[in-house]
Amino acid sequence: MTEFDDQRARMVEHQLAGRGIRDPRVLDAMGRVPRERFVEPSLVASAYADGPLPIGEGQTISQPFVVALMIESLGLDDDARVLEVGTGSGYAAAVLSLVAGVVYTIERQAGLAGAARRRLAALGYDRVHVRHGDGTLGWPEHAPYDGIVVAAGGREVPRRLRDQLAIGARLVIPLGRTRRAQNLDRLTRTGPESYEHDDLGEVRFVPLVGRAGWSEDRPGGIPGMSMWGQWRRPVADTDDPG
Ligand code: SAM
C-alpha cells in the first residue's frame, strides 16, 4: 500500500463513513480514485485534506465529503447516464463514472476542460465525456439523464437542466441568493411538470456563471474563493471558513 492509498482509506473511513455516507458503491469509488492525480503538483501532500483545494483559474476541487454527499444523494444505478455541470479537475466525474454507466460533464473554462479531458483519458476513465461550454444549458443530445450534479452555486435550478432530467431522477445543485453561500438543493422530477425539493444543508461553492446562472461581471478574485466547495454544517473536525 502506498502512502496515498493509506491516506485515501483514512479519508473514506473518517471524512465519509464517519459522517454518514452509507452507499457502499460511493465509498468504494471514493476509495479507488487517486485524488492526488487531480490536484496541482505543489498540493499533492494536501490531496486528502478535509476541504477544497485550488485548481487554477480561481476554481476549486471540492471537499471529498461534498463530492460523496452529492453523488450518494442521486441514488444512481450501475447503468445510469449522468450529467455533471462544472468538470473542474475531473475528479468528481471520475468518481461518478465508477458509480454510474456513463458521465457527460461540461466545464466553462477552456483550460480546465482541456486539462480534465487529458487527465481522465490518461487515467483510463473512458466512460467520461468532457465538453467545453455553458453547462446551464445542459447537454440535450444525451438527455434524459438519470442524475444531474451541478458543482457550482446558482440562484435557481436552470430550466434546461430540469427539462433534461428523466422522470423519477434527481438533480443536486447549490442554490443561494448571493454568490457567497448556498444550500444544497435536491430536486426529484416526479412527473412531466412536477418536482420535489429536499434541503441537504449549507455549502459554499464557486458561482455558476452562465446564461441561467450568475453574470460574468465579477470573475474570480472574491476573497476566500479558494476555500469554496466546502460543507458548512458545523462538524467538529471540519475547517469551516465561515
Ligand atoms: N467537480 C469539480 C472537481 O471535481 O474538480 C469541481 C467543480 S468547481 C467547485 C466548479 C466548476 O464549475 C469550476 O471549474 C467552474 O469553472 C465551473 N462552472 C461554473 N459555471 C459553469 C457553467 N455555467 N458551466 C460549466 N461549468 C461551470
Residues whose N, C-alpha, C, O or C-beta is under 5 A from the ligand:
A	BS01	SAM	Q59 T60 I61 S62 V85 G86 T87 G88 S89 G90 Y91 A92 I106 E107 R108 Q109 G133 D134 G135 T136 A151 A152 V206 P207 L208 V209 G210 G229
